[in-house]
Amino acid sequence: MARIDELKEEIGALKTYLGFIVAFIITIGAGISKLYIDDSSIFLILTGSVALLLLALIFVFIANSMHKKIKSLKDIP
């Protein structure tokens, strides 16, 4: 397999991972909102908020990695 095809596959996989992370962020955000509205346990709200923050950081890291790989495509002959 050519190097460019390999990089395209990696970028496609990163796009899939980003989609999963966005789905998790939306789901956890909705859960946190529901817990807040129901005036539930503060521990669960804080745990969800920390998970949301970690997922946001992972999203930024993966998106940055994907953009670097996309920029490296133009350097391949």
Contacts in CASP RR format, 6 or more apart in sequence:
PFRMAT RR
TARGET T0000
AUTHOR 0000-0000-0000
METHOD contacts of the structure
MODEL  1
MARIDELKEEIGALKTYLGFIVAFIITIGAGISKLYIDDSSIFLILTGSV
ALLLLALIFVFIANSMHKKIKSLKDIP
3 76 0 8 1.000
4 73 0 8 1.000
4 76 0 8 1.000
7 69 0 8 1.000
7 72 0 8 1.000
7 73 0 8 1.000
7 76 0 8 1.000
8 73 0 8 1.000
10 69 0 8 1.000
11 66 0 8 1.000
11 69 0 8 1.000
11 70 0 8 1.000
14 62 0 8 1.000
14 65 0 8 1.000
14 66 0 8 1.000
14 69 0 8 1.000
15 66 0 8 1.000
17 62 0 8 1.000
18 59 0 8 1.000
18 62 0 8 1.000
18 63 0 8 1.000
18 66 0 8 1.000
21 55 0 8 1.000
21 58 0 8 1.000
21 59 0 8 1.000
21 62 0 8 1.000
22 59 0 8 1.000
24 55 0 8 1.000
25 52 0 8 1.000
25 55 0 8 1.000
25 56 0 8 1.000
25 59 0 8 1.000
28 48 0 8 1.000
28 51 0 8 1.000
28 52 0 8 1.000
28 55 0 8 1.000
29 48 0 8 1.000
29 52 0 8 1.000
31 48 0 8 1.000
32 45 0 8 1.000
32 48 0 8 1.000
32 49 0 8 1.000
32 52 0 8 1.000
35 41 0 8 1.000
35 44 0 8 1.000
35 45 0 8 1.000
36 45 0 8 1.000
END
